[in-house]
Amino acid sequence: MELHDVWFVLIAVLWTGYFFLEGFDFGVGVLTKLLARDRTEKRVLINTIGPVWDGNEVWLLTAGGATFAAFPEWYATLFSGFYLPLLIILVCLIVRGVAFEYRAKRPEENWQRNWETAIFWTSLIPAFLWGVAFGNIVHGVKIDRNFEYVGGFWDLLNPYALLGGLVTLTLFTFHGTVFTALKTVGEIRKRARKLATRVGLVTAALALIFLLWTQVDSGDAKSLVALVVAVAALVAALVANQAGREGWSFALSGVTIVAAVAMLFLTLFPNVMPSSLNADWSLTVTNASSSPYTLKIMTWCAGIATPVVLLYQGWTYWVFRKRIGTQHIAEAAH
């Protein structure tokens, strides 16, 4: 296997890790409107992801940086062609981080309510737009012979990509709902389990249509295996949730995300960004990659740094592993 193939796999792993981790905290952000009944319950939801949300975003930074260094042509075409949706995502992530930090800085109810609303929208919008972006990457966009995107913003809002956005939004919300059931106690835990069933059924229907469309459009035997795993894991997650096994449900919803993302990258390879105008103008792991020397240096750096990142992030989750409820929220905090 060539180094550019290795780095394609590594970038796929980074995006998978990002969607697995950031997926549930996007979902929790959406739940601040769908599940929480009062200010105290919103605080419980925010506290479940408070210690980890910023660490989850490290995976996005690493995925973007790895794409820039390993596949500069892919990075240039992607970030210039998808400039507006990626800018919207970036602004949402900035506002979201500020909202987490600023919400409790003042006691006024309007102040806190406005930041809570910001958390909801800046969780929902990126959860949808990431699906739109990856739907376009897999389905193909208008790339010319110079490897430049020549389409417009509205070309990105095609039926396949919009369906992909709905899938990521509902899947992340389901992932966040089972995470909430896993991390909370009391009434909010019970309602999270009930909501997970409803959201999961909608997710299953949308995901099945999207993944079958992807398989028919550009799939092979490997992607079909990933599709079966994704669907089976989602069904098993729903069953585990009904049985009150929150840990298994969360793990299986994570397997669903991993398998679905794996399927997208399997259908993509060896392309990194297909051209819908002419297949010969597609960006591939070969024509979009950096030099072998650059990839070799990157491989050594990744081999040293990655275990450190995994260790400290795993330690963070271990430290903040306990369940919380409304009884753990001090009166002054809300």
Summary of the structure (lengths in Angstrom):
residues: 334
radius of gyration: 20.1
end to end distance: 55.3
largest distance: 63.2
contacts: 1154
relative contact order: 0.15
helix: 79%
strand: 3%
